[in-house]
């Protein structure tokens, strides 16, 4: 179902995976998950730090890009500070 939704659905095209393809994808994810869980704790700690950095960098980047875009395309009398506060609070709530 996820493959179908990710490729556009039945209307206007899309990829419909057979039950064997879906089972193979689930099996591959299961094997990869098992391999990652069998790594030493040092690697797991490194992946955790990488994930935290990636999350923080993504939120900072999207917040700043959105704020700059919204401030440069000011319409309907919205103050720049209001836009920055609104975009930042939305991104912070996403992170929580």
Backbone as a chain_set.jsonl record, in Angstrom:
{"seq": "XXXXXXXXXXXXXXXXXXXXXXXXXXXXXXXXXXXXXXXXXXXXXXXXXXXXXXXXXXXXXXXXXXXXXXXXXXXXXXXXXXXXXXXXXXXXXXXX", "coords": {"N": [[0.822, -1.189, 0.0], [1.95, 1.277, 0.774], [3.863, 1.655, -1.212], [2.205, 1.959, -3.393], [0.813, 4.327, -2.68], [2.958, 6.101, -2.562], [3.738, 6.331, -5.192], [1.772, 7.501, -6.69], [-0.741, 6.331, -6.819], [-3.692, 4.589, -8.059], [-5.179, 6.143, -9.859], [-4.338, 7.733, -12.691], [-1.896, 6.463, -12.98], [0.883, 4.851, -11.338], [2.499, 2.473, -9.19], [1.78, -0.826, -8.57], [2.445, -3.061, -6.204], [3.048, -6.545, -6.029], [1.968, -9.14, -3.733], [4.182, -10.624, -3.105], [6.346, -8.996, -3.679], [5.948, -6.981, -1.79], [6.269, -8.519, 0.525], [8.964, -9.218, 0.191], [10.157, -6.689, 0.425], [9.493, -6.042, 3.076], [10.866, -8.136, 4.315], [13.536, -7.474, 3.653], [13.814, -5.053, 5.019], [13.515, -5.995, 7.616], [15.804, -7.651, 7.868], [17.861, -5.728, 7.542], [17.309, -4.16, 9.783], [17.854, -5.984, 11.816], [20.61, -6.361, 11.364], [21.614, -3.801, 11.907], [20.931, -3.595, 14.611], [22.637, -5.458, 15.668], [25.097, -4.323, 15.781], [28.044, -3.051, 17.474], [27.874, -1.168, 20.594], [29.149, 1.29, 20.436], [28.911, 2.083, 17.783], [26.164, 2.338, 17.647], [25.761, 4.462, 19.386], [27.016, 6.443, 17.917], [25.316, 6.553, 15.678], [23.045, 7.512, 16.98], [23.881, 10.086, 17.793], [24.359, 11.184, 15.29], [21.763, 11.14, 14.241], [20.482, 12.941, 15.99], [21.88, 15.309, 15.434], [21.244, 15.571, 12.702], [18.474, 15.94, 12.798], [18.273, 18.361, 14.287], [19.697, 20.101, 12.583], [18.119, 19.995, 10.275], [15.7, 21.099, 11.172], [16.495, 23.682, 11.928], [17.384, 24.625, 9.438], [15.054, 24.427, 7.789], [13.335, 26.116, 9.199], [14.647, 28.601, 9.038], [14.784, 28.977, 6.243], [12.064, 28.964, 5.539], [11.205, 31.176, 7.052], [12.691, 33.292, 5.926], [11.702, 33.175, 3.307], [8.963, 33.706, 3.707], [9.128, 36.24, 4.84], [10.232, 37.738, 2.778], [8.261, 37.599, 0.896], [6.06, 39.169, 1.721], [2.71, 39.511, 2.473], [-0.652, 40.73, 2.801], [-0.276, 42.262, 5.096], [1.168, 41.025, 7.186], [3.321, 41.008, 9.885], [6.91, 40.863, 9.966], [8.171, 39.81, 12.249], [6.087, 38.383, 13.412], [5.746, 36.377, 11.522], [8.187, 35.001, 11.676], [8.114, 34.106, 14.344], [5.822, 32.496, 14.258], [6.52, 30.527, 12.295], [8.781, 29.422, 13.54], [7.678, 28.402, 15.919], [5.963, 26.474, 14.892], [7.776, 24.671, 13.723], [9.225, 23.936, 15.999], [7.261, 22.619, 17.476], [6.873, 20.464, 15.805], [9.258, 19.116, 16.196], [9.071, 18.277, 18.831]], "CA": [[0.0, 0.0, 0.0], [2.815, 2.45, 0.842], [4.461, 1.829, -2.537], [1.133, 2.481, -4.232], [0.564, 5.718, -2.336], [4.149, 6.894, -2.844], [3.973, 6.481, -6.622], [0.696, 8.195, -7.369], [-2.033, 5.663, -6.732], [-4.231, 3.982, -9.276], [-5.666, 7.166, -10.783], [-3.259, 8.418, -13.39], [-0.637, 5.74, -12.911], [1.297, 4.34, -10.046], [3.049, 1.13, -9.164], [1.079, -1.728, -7.673], [3.339, -4.154, -5.851], [2.396, -7.808, -5.7], [2.157, -9.498, -2.337], [5.528, -11.158, -2.955], [7.255, -7.844, -3.648], [5.766, -6.364, -0.467], [6.9, -9.42, 1.483], [10.413, -9.076, 0.021], [10.558, -5.395, 0.99], [9.427, -6.19, 4.538], [11.967, -9.012, 4.714], [14.796, -6.718, 3.559], [13.827, -4.092, 6.139], [13.731, -6.79, 8.827], [17.213, -8.061, 7.897], [18.66, -4.529, 7.813], [17.066, -3.784, 11.175], [18.611, -6.926, 12.628], [22.039, -6.074, 11.221], [21.922, -2.561, 12.631], [20.836, -3.866, 16.051], [23.727, -6.32, 16.107], [26.338, -3.552, 15.823], [28.495, -2.688, 18.834], [27.214, -0.005, 21.194], [29.819, 2.512, 19.992], [28.299, 2.491, 16.516], [24.798, 2.761, 17.931], [25.864, 5.811, 19.955], [27.346, 7.342, 16.812], [24.08, 6.741, 14.912], [22.174, 8.367, 17.773], [24.361, 11.467, 17.693], [24.126, 11.615, 13.91], [20.334, 11.41, 14.107], [20.157, 14.173, 16.716], [22.416, 16.427, 14.656], [20.486, 15.679, 11.453], [17.172, 16.5, 13.16], [18.449, 19.772, 14.648], [20.098, 20.853, 11.379], [16.961, 20.086, 9.387], [14.718, 22.045, 11.72], [17.051, 25.032, 11.797], [17.411, 24.994, 8.019], [13.708, 24.681, 7.27], [12.785, 27.297, 9.862], [15.263, 29.807, 8.479], [14.391, 29.137, 4.836], [10.664, 29.379, 5.536], [11.079, 32.54, 7.578], [13.194, 34.219, 4.91], [10.769, 33.179, 2.184], [7.735, 34.392, 4.085], [9.418, 37.658, 5.072], [10.472, 38.397, 1.497], [7.0, 37.613, 0.156], [5.092, 39.681, 2.696], [1.396, 39.832, 1.91], [-1.766, 40.905, 3.736], [0.097, 43.014, 6.279], [1.723, 40.22, 8.272], [4.599, 41.529, 10.342], [8.002, 39.909, 9.832], [8.388, 39.139, 13.526], [5.015, 37.406, 13.579], [6.022, 35.254, 10.627], [9.312, 34.255, 12.23], [7.646, 33.428, 15.562], [4.885, 31.452, 13.852], [7.257, 29.441, 11.642], [9.64, 28.778, 14.534], [6.871, 27.605, 16.851], [5.474, 25.3, 14.175], [8.886, 23.726, 13.599], [9.56, 23.417, 17.316], [6.234, 21.639, 17.827], [7.146, 19.279, 15.014], [10.39, 18.427, 16.797], [8.664, 17.672, 20.103]], "C": [[0.869, 1.256, 0.0], [3.445, 2.717, -0.52], [3.438, 2.421, -3.482], [0.889, 3.954, -3.952], [1.744, 6.606, -2.704], [4.392, 7.111, -4.323], [2.779, 7.038, -7.377], [-0.65, 7.519, -7.334], [-2.497, 5.103, -8.056], [-4.683, 5.018, -10.295], [-4.491, 7.886, -11.409], [-1.919, 7.727, -13.267], [-0.33, 5.269, -11.517], [1.769, 2.908, -10.164], [2.285, 0.307, -8.153], [1.991, -2.917, -7.425], [2.524, -5.41, -5.557], [2.676, -8.15, -4.247], [3.561, -10.051, -2.091], [6.573, -10.043, -2.913], [7.156, -7.146, -2.296], [6.424, -7.211, 0.605], [8.421, -9.332, 1.402], [10.916, -7.758, 0.61], [10.549, -5.463, 2.509], [10.559, -7.061, 5.05], [13.305, -8.297, 4.687], [14.904, -5.714, 4.703], [14.101, -4.828, 7.447], [15.193, -7.214, 8.965], [18.112, -6.861, 8.191], [18.508, -4.077, 9.261], [17.843, -4.701, 12.116], [20.106, -6.682, 12.559], [22.435, -4.82, 11.993], [21.886, -2.807, 14.14], [21.962, -4.757, 16.557], [25.07, -5.587, 16.142], [26.754, -3.275, 17.258], [27.878, -1.362, 19.297], [27.872, 1.302, 20.763], [29.212, 3.021, 18.681], [26.871, 2.983, 16.732], [24.789, 4.177, 18.525], [26.166, 6.82, 18.854], [26.105, 7.61, 15.95], [23.098, 7.641, 15.655], [22.575, 9.831, 17.702], [24.151, 12.022, 16.288], [22.658, 11.966, 13.697], [19.922, 12.693, 14.801], [20.655, 15.397, 15.957], [21.584, 16.656, 13.4], [19.122, 16.314, 11.712], [17.291, 17.988, 13.467], [18.805, 20.613, 13.423], [18.919, 21.02, 10.426], [15.935, 21.082, 9.874], [15.234, 23.473, 11.607], [17.027, 25.503, 10.349], [16.017, 25.315, 7.505], [13.068, 25.898, 7.92], [13.349, 28.566, 9.251], [14.842, 30.036, 7.039], [12.935, 29.588, 4.751], [10.497, 30.819, 6.001], [11.561, 33.56, 6.559], [12.245, 34.308, 3.725], [9.508, 33.971, 2.52], [7.965, 35.883, 4.31], [9.627, 38.398, 3.757], [9.212, 38.481, 0.653], [5.862, 38.054, 1.065], [3.803, 40.096, 1.995], [0.395, 39.968, 3.041], [-1.332, 41.497, 5.066], [0.631, 42.197, 7.437], [3.104, 40.764, 8.615], [5.669, 40.449, 10.252], [8.248, 39.14, 11.125], [7.318, 38.086, 13.771], [5.261, 36.173, 12.724], [7.14, 34.386, 11.191], [8.882, 33.476, 13.467], [6.714, 32.278, 15.195], [5.623, 30.266, 13.228], [8.139, 28.703, 12.641], [8.836, 27.913, 15.48], [6.315, 26.368, 16.168], [6.573, 24.256, 14.041], [9.283, 23.138, 14.937], [8.528, 22.389, 17.772], [6.411, 20.369, 17.035], [8.252, 18.461, 15.657], [9.988, 17.711, 18.069], [7.878, 16.43, 19.791]], "O": [[0.554, 2.212, -0.708], [3.552, 3.869, -0.941], [3.766, 3.292, -4.288], [0.77, 4.75, -4.884], [1.548, 7.749, -3.117], [5.174, 7.988, -4.69], [2.787, 7.042, -8.608], [-1.631, 8.103, -7.794], [-1.773, 5.143, -9.051], [-4.573, 4.776, -11.497], [-3.737, 8.574, -10.721], [-0.886, 8.374, -13.441], [-1.183, 5.289, -10.63], [1.463, 2.219, -11.138], [2.156, 0.706, -6.996], [2.274, -3.691, -8.339], [1.466, -5.355, -4.93], [3.521, -7.525, -3.606], [4.073, -9.953, -0.976], [7.567, -10.142, -2.193], [8.174, -6.761, -1.721], [7.073, -6.676, 1.503], [9.098, -9.368, 2.429], [11.982, -7.719, 1.224], [11.484, -4.998, 3.159], [11.15, -6.772, 6.091], [14.126, -8.481, 5.586], [15.975, -5.549, 5.287], [14.842, -4.33, 8.295], [15.759, -7.144, 10.056], [19.029, -6.965, 9.005], [19.48, -3.657, 9.889], [18.422, -4.241, 13.1], [20.801, -6.781, 13.571], [23.473, -4.791, 12.653], [22.727, -2.281, 14.87], [22.213, -4.803, 17.761], [26.083, -6.186, 16.504], [25.916, -3.263, 18.158], [27.423, -0.554, 18.487], [27.202, 2.334, 20.729], [29.024, 4.223, 18.492], [26.425, 3.927, 16.081], [23.918, 4.987, 18.206], [25.631, 7.929, 18.861], [25.864, 8.746, 15.54], [22.397, 8.442, 15.036], [21.725, 10.711, 17.568], [23.805, 13.191, 16.12], [22.34, 12.966, 13.054], [19.109, 13.453, 14.276], [19.949, 16.399, 15.846], [21.255, 17.794, 13.067], [18.666, 17.141, 10.922], [16.502, 18.789, 12.967], [18.277, 21.711, 13.247], [18.749, 22.086, 9.835], [15.361, 21.828, 9.081], [14.486, 24.375, 11.229], [16.688, 26.653, 10.071], [15.809, 26.345, 6.864], [12.336, 26.637, 7.263], [12.604, 29.507, 8.976], [14.569, 31.172, 6.65], [12.607, 30.49, 3.98], [9.738, 31.587, 5.41], [10.91, 34.584, 6.35], [12.009, 35.394, 3.196], [9.045, 34.794, 1.731], [7.095, 36.699, 4.005], [9.242, 39.56, 3.633], [9.107, 39.346, -0.217], [4.831, 37.388, 1.16], [3.802, 40.906, 1.067], [0.574, 39.39, 4.113], [-1.981, 41.245, 6.081], [0.553, 42.645, 8.581], [3.945, 40.954, 7.737], [5.383, 39.265, 10.435], [8.506, 37.936, 11.088], [7.616, 37.008, 14.285], [5.009, 35.05, 13.16], [7.037, 33.159, 11.179], [9.247, 32.31, 13.622], [6.815, 31.195, 15.772], [5.371, 29.12, 13.6], [8.233, 27.476, 12.589], [9.257, 26.807, 15.816], [6.205, 25.315, 16.797], [6.316, 23.067, 14.23], [9.642, 21.963, 15.013], [8.889, 21.389, 18.392], [6.125, 19.286, 17.546], [8.187, 17.232, 15.66], [10.514, 16.637, 18.361], [7.424, 15.741, 20.704]]}, "num_chains": 1, "name": "protein.A"}
